[in-house]
Amino acid sequence: MTNKKSVGMGFELPKEKCEGDLSCPFHGSLKLRGRTFAGTVIKRNPHKTVTIEWPRTSYIQKYERYEKKRTRVKAHNPSCINAQIGDKVTIVETRPISKTKNFVIVKVNK
């Protein structure tokens, strides 16, 4: 699929093209909906899957202190974006792509 489409939400189109990736929101048929998060790529898989992590804090009322927690999510890494380990990325929720993937990378933040 060589045609480009606007995915909305103010994200720019990538400069490279995906060939045959139907799970790309820019060049395929995947639609974006739901929540948006920003995190860091910590693991990469050859099957276009990355693990993204971001820190958060939760308050423990009994001890009147905060504890650090982290959220880890698996996301689709389109070949037109091709995020590497250590990159800061923005992900958006989509329909389920596989058993564990419900997000797709839409932007690599500098």
C-alpha positions in Angstrom: 0.0 0.0 0.0 1.7 3.2 -1.1 -1.0 5.7 -0.3 -0.6 7.8 2.8 -3.4 8.8 5.1 -3.7 11.2 7.9 -4.2 9.4 11.2 -5.5 12.5 13.0 -4.5 13.5 16.5 -1.8 15.8 15.1 0.8 13.2 14.2 3.1 13.8 11.2 3.5 11.2 8.5 6.8 9.3 8.5 9.3 9.9 5.7 9.8 6.2 4.9 7.2 3.8 3.5 5.9 0.5 4.8 5.5 -2.2 2.2 2.8 -4.7 3.0 2.3 -3.9 6.7 -1.4 -3.8 7.3 -0.9 -2.9 11.0 0.7 0.5 10.1 -1.6 3.4 11.0 -0.1 5.5 8.2 0.2 3.1 5.3 -2.1 0.2 6.3 -5.6 -0.2 7.5 -5.2 0.2 11.3 -7.3 2.9 13.0 -6.3 4.7 16.1 -8.6 5.2 19.1 -8.4 5.5 22.9 -5.5 6.4 25.1 -2.1 8.0 24.3 1.1 7.4 26.3 4.8 8.3 26.1 7.5 6.0 27.2 10.9 4.4 26.5 11.6 1.4 24.3 13.3 -1.2 26.6 13.1 -4.4 24.5 12.8 -5.2 20.8 11.5 -8.3 19.0 12.1 -9.3 15.4 8.4 -9.6 14.8 7.8 -5.9 14.8 7.0 -5.8 18.5 8.6 -3.6 21.2 8.2 -3.3 24.9 7.6 0.2 26.2 8.0 1.3 29.8 7.2 4.4 31.7 7.5 5.2 35.5 4.7 6.2 37.8 4.3 6.8 41.5 1.5 5.5 43.8 0.8 6.8 47.3 0.7 4.4 50.2 -1.6 5.9 52.8 -0.4 3.7 55.7 3.2 4.8 55.4 2.5 8.3 54.0 5.0 7.8 51.3 5.2 7.2 47.6 6.4 4.1 45.9 7.9 3.9 42.4 6.1 1.6 39.9 6.5 1.0 36.2 4.1 0.2 33.5 5.1 -2.1 30.7 3.2 -2.4 27.4 3.8 -4.3 24.2 3.3 -2.2 21.0 3.6 -2.7 17.2 6.7 -1.1 15.7 5.9 -0.3 12.0 8.9 -0.5 9.6 8.4 3.2 8.6 9.0 4.3 12.2 11.6 1.5 13.2 12.1 2.6 16.9 15.3 1.3 18.6 16.1 0.4 22.2 16.4 3.6 24.3 14.2 5.8 22.0 11.4 7.9 23.6 8.2 7.2 21.7 4.5 8.0 21.7 2.0 5.2 21.5 -1.7 5.2 20.8 -4.3 2.5 21.6 -5.8 0.5 18.7 -7.9 -2.6 18.3 -6.1 -5.8 19.4 -3.3 -6.6 17.0 -2.4 -9.9 18.8 -2.9 -11.5 22.2 -0.8 -8.9 24.0 -0.5 -6.0 21.5 -3.1 -3.2 21.8 -0.9 -0.2 21.0 1.1 1.1 18.0 4.0 3.5 17.9 3.1 6.7 16.0 6.1 9.0 16.8 9.7 8.8 17.9 10.3 11.8 20.3 13.7 13.5 20.2 
